[in-house]
Structures are given as structure tokens and as C-alpha cells.
Amino acid sequence: MMITAKTINKIRSIVGSENFFDSPEQKLAYSYDATPLLSQFPSAIIRPRTTQELSEVMILANHEHFALVPRGSGTGLSGGSIPTENSIVVLTNHWNRIIELDEKNLTVRVEPGVLTAQLQSTVESIGLFYPPDPGSAAISTLGGNVAENAGGLRGLKYGVTKNYVQGMEVVLPDGSIVSLGGKSVKDVAGYNLKDFLIGSEGTLGIFTNILLKLIPKPETSSTMLAFFDRISDAGETVAEIISSHISPSTLEFLDRTTINCVEQYAHLNLPVNTEALLLIEVDGHHVVVKEDTEKISVLCRKHRANNFSIARSEQEAVKLRSARKIAFSALARVKPTTILEDATVPRSEVVPMLERIQSIAQKNGLLFGNFGHAGDGNLHPTCLTDARNTQEIRSAEQAFGEIFSEAVKLGGTISGEHGIGLAKRQFLEKLAPLPAIEMMRRIKESIDPHSVLNPGKIFSLSPRCEGPMPKNASQIKKYIDAGAFT
């Protein structure tokens, strides 16, 4: 149903004309996010001034049957903030205050538009630490991080966003304003609704403030780079570091294609004739950091590292980290279209998965760069292609379908941190168990019966079949006789 002029006027009256945008240029600016090959013009864009205004718009959406699509900085890589047909984009990046920093309880309450790096810098200045560190931390918002349950480079040791969310205020699809969680370290009063909403990709609620847990800032850190002539040697190094009870804060991987692109882009004096790079970082008490650095040095050389370096200053550490931090930017310079994905497998399957990605790329005649979080098995196969070459794009889609299928076969999953959104919906519906998909649909329908909030993301709204699944051949015959499949 089209959004009528009468409905538009009602929305304007709620948020104010100065916070309602619908020029062609504005619609274009909010028609896409960081996901390649996906875009859709919204009907309009709004910037609610208060939680109450957002609630009123949500109530109106239920009554007038239009959709709302929440958006932070638009850095998502699965199409989560792409507008849908007849939808209004709801901006939250202007809500960017750090509301309260509570050193006694080691918490901080923020609005959803606070940038991740801004929070990190603020709390580190007083000796505290917010560990989640997504690659887009400099420009991604905390509301988006919570919606996607963002991970990042420090996930191996410190976990992901959900491990640091203690509470939230959220506007539900019916317009209800709910506060969940709090400063109590323990809370098992009823269902864990807070964790239920984390990672829901804007389909079940819009966060208006978030209470985050902080920890003491590590005393010191050590940053290392190791290079290997064989990917298998790098994989064996990762496995032995983990089995030696060392807990790196960062354990990242780059393949030969990515190393070469990074060197051409940033001129870091990386050896370009090597097959794999490991970025390793440990942090904590200075004695432990020194011991772990020495152990890692021995293990890297044991597994035939051809080059090993340790940062001697913070300036050198920043330079070494940049080899991983700029991997995507460096790859994106090669061809007009860069499709960055994430497939996650058990740590023991990282090398087999990389080998399968390479084989799939060759079979489909595609150029891939690979990098990612080797320590937790979260890989980022990245296809370098050109959207104008329709055959190559079809081949890329085929290749990613095969990659996701192989990840599942190895005991993994099709997304470790980017989410499903629009980009991976078809793969989720193909690879996930049907009962799980149906359960997700029932949850969505019960909380958002009119599909007003980010509809069509994660899974399609209509079921793949009507009625219960047949159990056996006789039931199938009865269904056919009854015309159920006509």
C-alpha cells in the first residue's frame, strides 16, 4: 500500500517539518548502505527528536500500514538498513550523547548514535576499556553494533557486543517503550529479553539508549606480525597458540592476494611473495604480556614463519595493525565492485575452509582475497568483481552459495558478525533448518503482526509452504489429493 499524502502530513506533524526529508537527493543518499549491489529508494526519511516521537510514528505505522527502517551510519554489510518498498527510514545517528559514565559500577549509558571509536576513546582516557572493535569502529554507531551484535578484531579474547550490553531502552513495533536490564550484574527475572533483541537487525525494536559494561583498561600490549610460505603453517600456528593456553586479544589472518593489495595501497614494506600473514596481539599485565610474546615468537618460528616482527613502540604497533585494518580498503581498489562476506567455521577447520574458498573461486573464474579473524574462525572471503559484468556477478553469487554451503558442512555458519539482512536471506532459508526459520517467523509475527519494522530482513515474510510439513509418503499423497500443492 502506497503511503498517502495524508499519512505523510501526519508524520510531519509528529517529527516536525525540519526533521522530515523527501527530496530526490535525500532519498538517493539513504537508498543504500555499505552492502554492494543493493539499493531501494525510501518514501521519506525522518529524524525523531525524542523517544516519544519515535513511539508515535511507530503507532501511526501500525494504523496506516507503512514500514519503518532504522538506520545508524549505514555501515552494515548485509543490507540491514536498505529501505523496503513504501518505507520510511528512521535516523538514529543524531542521538549521539554519552549520557552517563558510572565508574563505580563500570557502566556507561549512551544514545544509539554514539560512534564506537568515540566511546572507546572517552573511556580509555580514564583507564577503562570497551573491547568490541568492529572494523568500522571509526564510523559505525553503537546502536547499529547492538542491532547486528557486531564482533571485531578483539572478539577472540573479549567476546562480541552482546557480552557488554547490560540494558537498553527500546521502542517495540507496537510503539511501546520498554526498559530492559540494568546495572545489576546478575538478573534472571524472567525471559532474557535484552539478549533476545541484540542481533535482531532492527526487526524487533529500535534502541533509544543502551547501557554498556566496561572493564579496566589492560596495562600494556604487544603487537606482532608473522609471515608464512604456506597457509597450513599459519593455521598450525594459530592452533598451537590457542592450545598453549595463550589468549591473544587479536589473532588475524591475511592471504597472499590481500597482502599484495595492502602493500600496494599503504607501502608498509610487507613481503609480497609470502602466502599468509598473522597479526597477533596480546594484552594485560606486563609480565604476562612479555611471557606470551616470547612463547608466540617461539611457536611462529617452530611452524616455519619466514619473517617475524614485534612492535617496539605504540607508533610501530599502529603501523603493524594497519596491515589488517586497511585490508578491505586495499582490496576495494582492485575492481569497481567489492563483495565482502563472512563465513565462520570451527577454528580447526580454518585451513580446510580457506582451501575450499580458493578452489571455489578458481572454478568460477573469480578473484578472491581472504582475511579475517583466524582465532575465532570468522573468515571474510572477498570477491573482487564488476557490477557491470552480469555474468561475473552471477558467478559470484554462485560462488558465495557454495562457500556458505561448505561452511555449514564444516560445522560453521553463514555469518559470524555481518548479519543476514537482505543480502544473505536466500542462503539462510536454504541452509537453516526449516523449523528454525518458522520459529523466527512466528516470533516476528507475534511481536510485529503488521510487519511495520524492517520487514523482509533476515527471512522472507511469507512461508515457503502452507500447512504442516508432510511426515511420510502417505501424507504427501493426501496433500496432493487435497490439492495442497496446486
Buried (B, 14 or more C-beta within 10 A) or exposed (E): EEBEEEBBEBBBEBBEEEBBBBEEEBBEBBBBBBBBBBBBBBBBBBBBBEBBBBBBBBBBBBEBBBBBBBBBBBBBBBBBBBBBBBBBBBBBBEBBEBEEBEEEBBBBBBBBBBBBBBBBEBBEEEEBBBBBBBBBBBBBBBBBBBBBBBBBBBBBBBBBBBBBBBBBBBBBBBBEBEEBBBBEEEBEEEEEBBBBBBBBBBBBBBBBBBBBBBEEBBEBBBBBBBBBBBBBBBBBBBBBBBEEEBBBBBBBBBBBBBBBBBBEBBEBEBEEEBBBBBBBBBBBEEEBBEEBBEBBBEBBEEBBBBBBBBBEEEEEBEBBBBBBBBBBBBBBEBBEBBBBBBBBBEBBBBBBBBBBBBEBBEEBEBBBBBBBBBBBBBBBBBBBBEBEBEEBBEBBBBBBBBBBBBBBBBEBBBBBBBBBBBBBBBBBBBBBEEEEBBEBBEBBEEBBEBBBBBBBBBBBEEEEEEEEEBEEEEEBEEBEEEEEEE
